[in-house]
Amino acid sequence: MNIRLLPIAGLTGLVSIALASSAVAGYGGWPPAPGNYRQTDVSAYASLYGPGTTVTPPGKGGGGGDFAYVSVDRGLHTFKPKSGTRLAQQSGTMLTLFGFTAGGGYTWGCWMIADTDFVVASDLSSASLSTTVPAASNCPGAPMNVSAVNGVTAKGGDGGGGGGGSPTTLSILWTYKGVVSHSHDNGVQSCGSFQTTAHYDNDHATAGAQGTISGATGPMESDYSSIDKTVFNQVVKGVPADACF
């Protein structure tokens, strides 16, 4: 039977200074206090499928077989709790998983896992995930993306629910395809005596992945995978007047 692959994209393009500042400077929102800020994020993504599963491109439909979309991200994360409107932020390693098996099993959700469960080579040549997550998601809310266009949007997973009927064990190895691409962006925003300067660097490696997930009928593999490292540096000077925004 066919399945529909979820699209995977590395983090690219200039980060919106105003919105990204809130995350990097942290926890206090926008505008950030004067100072120097640095945020590093490492991540890996994979669409994994089992033997005999027919893979179709995104948007072509399908369903069945063993399939899992795995996203692991270590950095500063933004969540929307089920109760209340205030967003929450937490640093650490986040696993987002969506998967189903040929036998009818289904797992989805978001988990904060130990940093030691996710290891990435300094040159992005490889990454590994070895972890067991509980049946219920343990993220403090639904993970969100900060977008220059839409502000804050859903990222995937669900910290307010999700999970499977039992704990899930994952053991996955990513191996890059020999090339790492690099992108670099600079941005400056100023108003009166206020100025913020941002420098953004991203290293991206297309990769293959293979491994096992409990409940699947056998080993799984993927050609639709990637490993990323993003470094965001920001310098903030002065305090903006209310009329600036």
C-alpha positions as CSV (number, residue, x, y, z in Angstrom):
1,M,0.0,0.0,0.0
2,N,1.1,3.6,-0.5
3,I,1.8,6.2,2.2
4,R,2.1,9.9,2.0
5,L,5.5,11.3,3.0
6,L,5.4,14.5,5.1
7,P,7.7,17.2,3.5
8,I,11.0,17.9,5.3
9,A,12.9,21.1,5.0
10,G,16.0,22.4,6.7
11,L,15.9,25.7,8.4
12,T,16.8,28.3,5.8
13,G,16.4,32.0,5.1
14,L,16.8,35.1,7.2
15,V,15.2,34.8,10.6
16,S,12.8,37.7,11.3
17,I,14.8,39.9,13.7
18,A,11.9,41.1,15.7
19,L,10.3,37.7,16.3
20,A,13.5,35.7,16.6
21,S,14.8,38.2,19.1
22,S,12.0,37.3,21.5
23,A,13.1,33.6,21.5
24,V,16.9,34.2,21.6
25,A,16.8,36.9,24.2
26,G,14.6,34.7,25.9
27,Y,12.0,34.5,28.0
28,G,11.3,38.2,28.3
29,G,9.7,38.7,24.9
30,W,10.0,41.7,22.7
31,P,11.8,44.1,22.8
32,P,14.8,42.3,24.3
33,A,16.9,44.1,26.9
34,P,20.2,45.5,25.7
35,G,23.0,42.9,25.6
36,N,24.6,40.1,23.6
37,Y,22.6,37.0,22.9
38,R,23.6,33.6,21.3
39,Q,21.4,30.6,20.6
40,T,22.6,27.3,19.0
41,D,20.1,24.7,17.7
42,V,20.9,21.2,16.3
43,S,18.3,19.0,14.8
44,A,17.7,15.9,12.6
45,Y,14.6,14.9,10.7
46,A,13.6,11.6,8.9
47,S,10.7,10.0,7.2
48,L,11.2,6.3,7.8
49,Y,9.4,3.4,6.2
50,G,9.5,-0.3,6.6
51,P,10.3,-3.1,4.1
52,G,7.6,-3.5,1.4
53,T,6.1,0.0,2.0
54,T,5.6,1.9,-1.2
55,V,6.6,5.6,-0.9
56,T,4.8,8.4,-2.8
57,P,5.7,12.1,-2.9
58,P,4.0,14.6,-0.6
59,G,0.4,15.3,-1.8
60,K,0.0,12.0,-3.7
61,G,-2.1,10.3,-1.0
62,G,-1.7,6.7,0.3
63,G,-1.7,5.0,3.7
64,G,-0.6,1.7,5.3
65,G,2.6,-0.2,6.1
66,D,5.2,0.9,8.7
67,F,5.9,4.6,8.6
68,A,7.3,7.2,11.0
69,Y,8.1,10.9,10.8
70,V,10.8,11.7,13.4
71,S,12.1,15.2,14.3
72,V,14.7,15.8,17.1
73,D,15.6,19.3,18.0
74,R,17.9,20.6,20.7
75,G,17.6,24.3,21.5
76,L,15.1,26.8,22.8
77,H,11.5,25.7,22.2
78,T,8.2,27.6,22.3
79,F,5.0,25.9,23.4
80,K,1.3,26.8,23.7
81,P,-0.2,25.2,26.8
82,K,-3.7,23.8,26.6
83,S,-4.9,26.2,29.3
84,G,-4.1,29.9,29.1
85,T,-2.9,32.1,26.3
86,R,0.7,32.8,27.5
87,L,3.3,30.9,25.5
88,A,6.0,28.9,27.4
89,Q,9.6,28.5,26.5
90,Q,12.0,25.7,27.5
91,S,15.5,24.7,26.5
92,G,16.4,21.1,25.9
93,T,16.0,18.3,23.4
94,M,12.5,17.8,21.9
95,L,11.3,14.7,20.0
96,T,8.3,15.0,17.7
97,L,7.0,11.7,16.4
98,F,4.2,10.6,14.1
99,G,4.0,7.0,13.1
100,F,1.8,4.0,12.3
101,T,2.5,0.3,11.8
102,A,1.3,-2.3,9.4
103,G,-0.5,-4.0,12.4
104,G,-2.6,-0.9,13.0
105,G,-0.6,0.7,15.8
106,Y,-0.4,4.5,16.0
107,T,1.9,6.9,17.9
108,W,2.1,10.6,17.8
109,G,3.1,13.4,20.1
110,C,5.9,15.5,21.6
111,W,8.4,14.6,24.3
112,M,11.3,16.3,26.0
113,I,14.1,13.8,26.2
114,A,17.6,13.7,27.8
115,D,20.2,15.6,25.9
116,T,22.5,12.5,25.9
117,D,19.8,10.6,23.9
118,F,20.6,12.7,20.8
119,V,24.2,13.0,19.6
120,V,25.3,15.0,16.5
121,A,28.8,14.9,15.1
122,S,30.5,18.4,15.0
123,D,30.8,18.2,11.2
124,L,27.2,17.0,10.7
125,S,28.5,13.7,9.2
126,S,26.2,11.7,11.5
127,A,23.6,11.8,14.2
128,S,22.1,9.2,16.5
129,L,18.9,8.9,18.6
130,S,18.5,6.3,21.3
131,T,15.6,6.9,23.6
132,T,12.5,5.4,25.2
133,V,9.5,7.8,25.7
134,P,6.4,7.2,27.8
135,A,3.0,6.5,26.4
136,A,1.8,10.1,27.1
137,S,3.5,13.2,25.6
138,N,5.3,15.2,28.2
139,C,5.9,18.6,26.4
140,P,4.5,21.6,28.4
141,G,2.3,22.4,25.4
142,A,1.9,22.1,21.7
143,P,5.2,23.0,20.0
144,M,5.1,26.2,17.9
145,N,7.2,27.8,15.1
146,V,8.1,31.5,15.1
147,S,7.3,32.7,11.6
148,A,8.1,36.1,10.0
149,V,4.8,35.9,8.1
150,N,2.4,34.3,10.5
151,G,3.9,35.1,13.9
152,V,3.5,31.9,15.9
153,T,2.1,28.8,14.3
154,A,1.8,25.1,15.1
155,K,5.0,23.1,14.6
156,G,3.7,19.6,14.9
157,G,3.1,17.1,17.7
158,D,0.9,17.9,20.6
159,G,2.1,18.6,24.1
160,G,-1.4,18.6,25.4
161,G,-2.1,15.0,24.4
162,G,-0.9,12.3,22.0
163,G,1.4,9.4,22.6
164,G,0.6,5.7,22.1
165,G,-0.8,2.9,24.1
166,S,2.6,2.0,25.6
167,P,6.2,3.5,25.8
168,T,8.0,3.8,22.5
169,T,11.7,2.9,21.9
170,L,13.6,4.5,19.1
171,S,17.1,3.8,17.8
172,I,18.0,5.7,14.7
173,L,21.2,6.6,12.9
174,W,21.6,9.4,10.4
175,T,24.5,9.4,7.9
176,Y,25.1,12.4,5.7
177,K,25.6,12.1,1.9
178,G,29.1,13.7,1.9
179,V,28.2,17.4,1.5
180,V,27.3,20.1,4.0
181,S,25.7,23.3,2.7
182,H,26.1,26.6,4.5
183,S,24.0,29.7,4.6
184,H,24.6,33.0,6.3
185,D,22.4,36.1,6.8
186,N,22.8,39.4,8.5
187,G,20.1,41.8,9.5
188,V,19.9,45.2,11.2
189,Q,16.9,46.9,12.7
190,S,17.1,50.4,14.2
191,C,14.8,53.1,15.4
192,G,16.1,56.2,17.2
193,S,18.7,55.1,19.7
194,F,17.6,51.5,19.5
195,Q,19.5,49.1,17.3
196,T,19.6,45.3,17.0
197,T,22.0,43.4,14.8
198,A,21.5,39.7,14.0
199,H,23.9,37.2,12.5
200,Y,22.4,33.8,11.4
201,D,24.4,30.8,10.2
202,N,23.0,27.4,9.2
203,D,24.8,24.2,8.2
204,H,22.6,21.6,6.4
205,A,23.4,18.1,5.5
206,T,21.1,15.9,3.4
207,A,21.2,12.4,4.9
208,G,20.0,8.8,4.9
209,A,18.6,7.3,8.0
210,Q,17.9,3.8,9.3
211,G,16.9,2.3,12.6
212,T,14.2,0.6,14.6
213,I,11.0,1.8,16.4
214,S,9.1,-0.4,18.8
215,G,5.9,-1.8,17.3
216,A,7.2,-1.8,13.7
217,T,7.5,-5.1,11.9
218,G,11.2,-4.7,11.2
219,P,14.0,-2.2,10.6
220,M,13.1,1.1,8.9
221,E,15.0,3.4,6.6
222,S,14.8,6.7,4.9
223,D,16.3,8.7,2.0
224,Y,14.3,11.8,3.1
225,S,16.4,12.9,6.0
226,S,18.6,15.8,7.1
227,I,20.9,17.1,9.9
228,D,21.1,20.8,10.7
229,K,23.0,23.2,13.0
230,T,21.9,26.8,13.4
231,V,23.7,29.6,15.3
232,F,22.0,32.9,15.9
233,N,23.9,35.8,17.4
234,Q,22.3,39.1,18.3
235,V,23.5,42.4,19.7
236,V,20.9,44.8,21.2
237,K,21.7,48.5,22.0
238,G,19.3,51.0,23.5
239,V,15.6,50.9,24.2
240,P,13.0,51.5,21.5
241,A,10.4,54.2,22.0
242,D,6.7,53.1,21.8
243,A,6.4,54.9,18.5
244,C,8.9,52.5,16.9
245,F,6.5,49.7,16.6
